[in-house]
Structure formats: structure tokens, C-alpha cells
Amino acid sequence: MENLFTVLILLAIAAVSVTLGFGIYSLYRGGEYARSNSNRLMRLRVALQATAVVLLMLGLWWKSTHAG
């Protein structure tokens, strides 16, 4: 189960990084593209960060209660 949490946490961090990259690109590109995408990408990034934090907390809880 620890390996599952590790993989899920790494996937969540990768998703946050990719979303952050798209958000920075949106700001760099500017214009109508930035107006239509920047806010949506920021909300998606915040949701993904919250997911990553929850997974980290679940992983830590699992490790502390199932220490062998």
C-alpha cells in the first residue's frame, strides 16, 4: 500500500507541475488566450495541490498506523 501512495503522490505532483507550466505559458502568451485560460488553470492547479496534500497526509497516516 505504501507503494500505491508513493505513486499517487508522484502523479499528483507531476500533474501540479504540468498545470503550473501551462499556466505560466498562458501568461507568457497573453492576449485573449490568457484571459480565457489563466483563471481556469489557476483553479485547476489549486485543486490538484489540495489533492496532493491530502494524499501526502493519507500516506503519512498510513505509514504511522501500519508501521511494521
SVG drawing of the C-alpha trace seen along z (x, -y; Angstrom):
<svg xmlns="http://www.w3.org/2000/svg" viewBox="-12 -41 20 46">
<polyline fill="none" stroke="black" stroke-width="0.4" points="0.0,0.0 2.9,-2.4 4.0,-1.9 0.5,-2.9 0.6,-6.1 4.1,-6.9 2.9,-6.5 -0.2,-8.5 1.7,-11.3 4.3,-11.5 1.5,-11.6 -0.3,-14.4 3.0,-16.4 3.6,-15.8 0.0,-17.0 0.6,-20.1 3.8,-20.8 2.3,-20.3 -0.6,-22.6 1.7,-25.2 3.7,-25.0 0.6,-25.5 -0.4,-28.5 3.0,-30.2 2.8,-29.6 -0.7,-31.1 0.6,-34.2 3.6,-34.4 1.3,-34.2 -1.0,-36.8 -4.0,-38.3 -7.3,-36.6 -5.7,-33.2 -4.5,-34.3 -7.9,-35.8 -9.7,-32.7 -7.3,-30.1 -5.4,-31.7 -8.1,-31.7 -9.2,-28.1 -5.7,-26.8 -5.1,-28.5 -8.2,-26.9 -7.2,-23.5 -3.7,-23.9 -5.1,-24.8 -7.4,-21.7 -4.5,-19.5 -2.3,-20.9 -5.1,-20.2 -5.3,-16.6 -1.5,-16.2 -1.6,-17.5 -4.5,-15.1 -2.5,-12.2 0.6,-13.2 -1.4,-13.3 -3.1,-9.9 0.3,-8.4 1.8,-9.7 -1.2,-8.5 -1.0,-5.1 2.7,-4.8 2.3,-5.8 -0.6,-3.4 0.7,-0.4 4.4,-0.5 5.8,2.9"/>
</svg>
